[in-house]
Amino acid sequence: MNSQETQSVIDRTEESILFTYRRFPVVFRSGKGVTLKDVDGKEYLDFGSGIGVYALGYGNEAYNKALKDQIDLLMHTSNLFYHENLPSAAEKLLKACSLSKVFFTNSGTEAVEGAIKAARKYAYLKDGRNDHEIIAMEKSFHGRSIGSLSVTGTKHYRDPFEPLMGGVKFAQFNDFDSIMSQVNDRTCAIILETVQGEGGIYPADPEFLKKVRQLCDEKDIVLILDEIQCGMGRSGSWFAWQNYGVKPDIMTTAKALGGGVPVGAFVLGEKCAESSLVPGDHGTTYGGNPFVCAAVNAVFDEFEKQDLIGHVKKTTPYLEAKLDELVKGHECLTARRGMGFMQGVVVKEIPVGKIVSACIENGLVVLSAGSDVIRLLPPLVAGENEIDDMICILDKVITEFE
Ligand SMILES: *Cc1c(COP(=O)(O)O)cnc(C)c1O
């Protein structure tokens, strides 16, 4: 039974908010570290971080102070003027990824839209054609706006909204021949997530990614890597592609980039930075404003101060070993996949939604992905104790289902 307070928020939300989400019956109010608290004071261990956003964990003092200070100075200027936080945020992002130029957006899907425009413009400037094609992956997820949806590989997300952006072909992720069968002289870009998130936590195969990079080099195709979920330290490197020894021509990032504030970015390598979008081609009212850039700056500063990437690298073997042990101990768990603090556990027979609901009732927030994967995206500050507690609850919940 929900408390009266909880039920009232749920009822008023469903009364007023368009029903596009089946929400869990929980009303969160505050958080500290890896723990969330609801309006009734019940605590939850959080292995979802607001879908991979709250990388620093809840209540990081330096981050919170930076935002409060910025509110008192200035929130917004528009992009018609300069402000101090913009170059510092961009410099930190560029240093992390060794690419050339940044465009800040308000969300992940907008970052993907920008990346698509930049890739098309690059090709247009090269050959003057306007019938270019993009190859995207089955099971991919790139966002909900029309352009991003057009390159999202889940048919039932796309079907009600056809006709979408034209010139998109789909290939099988981790199957290079499938990509080769779609390439022609109109192909301007290949877009993929370095680690597929929503689709079920599938890391790119190293050989596959190398071959795709090689193909893009040979044919001057723009390689767009979507790092919105797997980037910003989650993989144990700043960006997951850095674990592969390949480099994208354009990268998208968002989610953890602002640590809770809505911000994304598409980042261009030299080739596309020199020849793609110019004044008049693209814009945004809010994108990269003083407030969100204060957040981006604080996120990068805290990553450095706490050596969060070092922490993820050091703690990943423990997380993986514990999950592997869990999988071994349960008939209904068939595999673990993932990279760093982005992990998926494959379930058979028991509906994954039921497991997620039961975990939440037992005070553990986890996510699902694909149709049969328990998805774990803990804040990057999570340590061995939190991992032990997570395993303990997950083990109990799954045992009860069996
Ligand atoms: C979440 C996500 C997006 C979309 O980001 P929004 O901020 O929700 O628009 C795009 N690509 C990937 C890989 C994502 O995980």
The ligand as an SDF file (V2000), in Angstrom:
LIG
                    3D

 15 15  0  0  0  0  0  0  0  0999 V2000
   19.3570    8.0720  -23.8510 C   0  0  0  0  0  0  0  0  0  0  0  0
   19.9900    7.9030  -25.1560 C   0  0  0  0  0  0  0  0  0  0  0  0
   19.7170    8.7810  -26.2220 C   0  0  0  0  0  0  0  0  0  0  0  0
   18.6920    9.8940  -26.1280 C   0  0  0  0  0  0  0  0  0  0  0  0
   19.0130   10.8400  -25.1590 O   0  0  0  0  0  0  0  0  0  0  0  0
   17.8610   11.8250  -24.6120 P   0  0  0  0  0  0  0  0  0  0  0  0
   18.5970   12.7760  -23.7150 O   0  0  0  0  0  0  0  0  0  0  0  0
   16.8590   10.9870  -23.9010 O   0  0  0  0  0  0  0  0  0  0  0  0
   17.2750   12.5110  -25.7980 O   0  0  0  0  0  0  0  0  0  0  0  0
   20.4050    8.5960  -27.3970 C   0  0  0  0  0  0  0  0  0  0  0  0
   21.3160    7.6150  -27.5420 N   0  0  0  0  0  0  0  0  0  0  0  0
   21.6010    6.7520  -26.5430 C   0  0  0  0  0  0  0  0  0  0  0  0
   22.6280    5.6950  -26.7450 C   0  0  0  0  0  0  0  0  0  0  0  0
   20.9330    6.8610  -25.3260 C   0  0  0  0  0  0  0  0  0  0  0  0
   21.1990    5.9730  -24.3430 O   0  0  0  0  0  0  0  0  0  0  0  0
  1  2  1  0
  2  3  1  0
  2 14  2  0
  3  4  1  0
  3 10  2  0
  4  5  1  0
  5  6  1  0
  6  7  2  0
  6  8  1  0
  6  9  1  0
 10 11  1  0
 11 12  2  0
 12 13  1  0
 12 14  1  0
 14 15  1  0
M  END
$$$$
